[in-house]
């Protein structure tokens, strides 16, 4: 396991929270880290930017899911629709994903 993978796993386990990624009848419970919005992304105290979550590849690989558009990401009571999912590499191995979502209904 490379340095990038180890560092990513430590950060996500330390600061992350339970989330659920689903597509069709497949569901994957995972730990995701969603940094708080920056001041420039707040309008009247409400976040107006895309929801971004960092995850490791472990849970989605075990569930046989490759994150992508139109998947549902649940973060507590809020539900988002993925607009993009970018792999994070440690050398040639995917060690995690950056999930970009819109919505927040719930």
C-alpha positions, 0 to 999 in steps of 0.5 A: 500500500502506497503513501497516498493510499495510507494517508487517504485512508487515515484522513477519511477514517478520522474525519469521515462519516457514514454515507450510502452510495446506490445504483439500481438494486446495488447499495454500498455503505461507506465512510466519506469525508465531505469538507465544509464549504468555503466562505466563497461558496456560501450565499446568505449562510447556505452552501451553493456549491456542489457537494464533494465527498472523498472516499476510499476504493475499498468499499465500492470495490467490495460491492462491485460498484464503480462510482459514476453519474446518476448514482444516489449518494445519501449523507444522513438525511440528505440525498444527492445525485452524482454528477461526476466521480473522479478516481484517485490514483496511487501509482497505477492503482485506484485508491479512492474516488472524489464524488461530485454531487448535486441536490441535497434534498431531504 
